[in-house]
Amino acid sequence: MSSIHICEETVEQIKRMLRGRVMDLQIVVGEECVMLRGIAANYYGKQLAQHYVWKAFGVTSLVNQIEVRDARHLKTQP
């Protein structure tokens, strides 16, 4: 898994495609998998982030630790 290179431009592109559905998105490359972290208002946003990362990086092992919170508790996007 160490051959995966996370390009900041690609991460920013994924964030744009998510259109604010996931706040504070982090993509962390580990030795055995790629891990997603952040906060989403719903499970759709969480799944969409996972889909975009799979598509962009072609990973086979992914851990999605994006937390789903009630939208009323999320800060607003600028």
C-alpha positions as a Markdown table, in Angstrom:
| # | Residue | x | y | z |
|---|---|---|---|---|
| 1 | Met | 0.0 | 0.0 | 0.0 |
| 2 | Ser | 3.0 | 2.3 | 0.4 |
| 3 | Ser | 3.0 | 2.8 | -3.4 |
| 4 | Ile | -0.1 | 5.0 | -3.2 |
| 5 | His | 0.8 | 8.6 | -3.4 |
| 6 | Ile | -1.8 | 11.1 | -2.0 |
| 7 | Cys | -1.6 | 14.2 | -4.2 |
| 8 | Glu | -2.9 | 17.3 | -2.5 |
| 9 | Glu | -4.5 | 18.4 | -5.8 |
| 10 | Thr | -6.5 | 15.1 | -5.9 |
| 11 | Val | -7.6 | 15.5 | -2.3 |
| 12 | Glu | -8.8 | 19.0 | -3.0 |
| 13 | Gln | -10.6 | 17.7 | -6.1 |
| 14 | Ile | -12.4 | 15.1 | -3.9 |
| 15 | Lys | -13.4 | 17.8 | -1.4 |
| 16 | Arg | -14.9 | 19.9 | -4.3 |
| 17 | Met | -16.8 | 16.9 | -5.6 |
| 18 | Leu | -18.2 | 16.3 | -2.1 |
| 19 | Arg | -19.6 | 19.9 | -2.1 |
| 20 | Gly | -19.3 | 20.3 | 1.7 |
| 21 | Arg | -20.9 | 16.9 | 2.5 |
| 22 | Val | -17.8 | 16.0 | 4.6 |
| 23 | Met | -16.2 | 18.5 | 6.9 |
| 24 | Asp | -12.5 | 18.3 | 7.8 |
| 25 | Leu | -11.9 | 15.4 | 5.4 |
| 26 | Gln | -8.5 | 13.7 | 5.9 |
| 27 | Ile | -7.1 | 10.9 | 3.8 |
| 28 | Val | -4.4 | 9.0 | 5.7 |
| 29 | Val | -2.2 | 6.4 | 4.0 |
| 30 | Gly | -1.2 | 3.6 | 6.3 |
| 31 | Glu | 1.0 | 0.5 | 5.6 |
| 32 | Glu | -2.0 | -1.8 | 5.0 |
| 33 | Cys | -4.8 | 0.5 | 4.1 |
| 34 | Val | -6.1 | 4.0 | 3.4 |
| 35 | Met | -8.1 | 5.6 | 6.1 |
| 36 | Leu | -10.8 | 8.3 | 5.8 |
| 37 | Arg | -11.6 | 10.7 | 8.7 |
| 38 | Gly | -14.0 | 13.6 | 8.9 |
| 39 | Ile | -17.5 | 14.5 | 9.8 |
| 40 | Ala | -20.6 | 14.1 | 7.6 |
| 41 | Ala | -24.2 | 15.2 | 8.0 |
| 42 | Asn | -25.5 | 11.8 | 6.7 |
| 43 | Tyr | -24.4 | 8.4 | 5.5 |
| 44 | Tyr | -24.7 | 9.4 | 1.9 |
| 45 | Gly | -21.8 | 11.9 | 2.3 |
| 46 | Lys | -19.8 | 9.2 | 4.1 |
| 47 | Gln | -20.3 | 6.7 | 1.3 |
| 48 | Leu | -19.7 | 9.2 | -1.4 |
| 49 | Ala | -16.3 | 10.1 | 0.1 |
| 50 | Gln | -15.4 | 6.5 | 0.2 |
| 51 | His | -16.5 | 6.0 | -3.5 |
| 52 | Tyr | -14.4 | 9.0 | -4.7 |
| 53 | Val | -11.3 | 7.8 | -2.8 |
| 54 | Trp | -11.6 | 4.2 | -4.2 |
| 55 | Lys | -12.0 | 5.6 | -7.7 |
| 56 | Ala | -9.2 | 8.2 | -7.5 |
| 57 | Phe | -6.6 | 6.0 | -5.9 |
| 58 | Gly | -7.6 | 2.5 | -6.8 |
| 59 | Val | -7.2 | 1.2 | -3.3 |
| 60 | Thr | -8.2 | -2.3 | -2.3 |
| 61 | Ser | -8.3 | -1.7 | 1.5 |
| 62 | Leu | -10.0 | 1.3 | 2.9 |
| 63 | Val | -11.2 | 2.1 | 6.5 |
| 64 | Asn | -13.9 | 4.7 | 6.6 |
| 65 | Gln | -13.9 | 6.5 | 10.0 |
| 66 | Ile | -15.9 | 9.4 | 8.9 |
| 67 | Glu | -18.3 | 10.2 | 11.7 |
| 68 | Val | -21.9 | 10.9 | 10.9 |
| 69 | Arg | -23.5 | 13.7 | 12.9 |
| 70 | Asp | -26.8 | 15.4 | 13.0 |
| 71 | Ala | -26.6 | 18.4 | 10.5 |
| 72 | Arg | -27.6 | 20.8 | 13.3 |
| 73 | His | -24.2 | 20.1 | 15.0 |
| 74 | Leu | -22.1 | 20.8 | 12.0 |
| 75 | Lys | -20.5 | 24.1 | 11.3 |
| 76 | Thr | -21.5 | 25.9 | 8.2 |
| 77 | Gln | -19.2 | 26.0 | 5.1 |
| 78 | Pro | -18.0 | 29.5 | 4.0 |
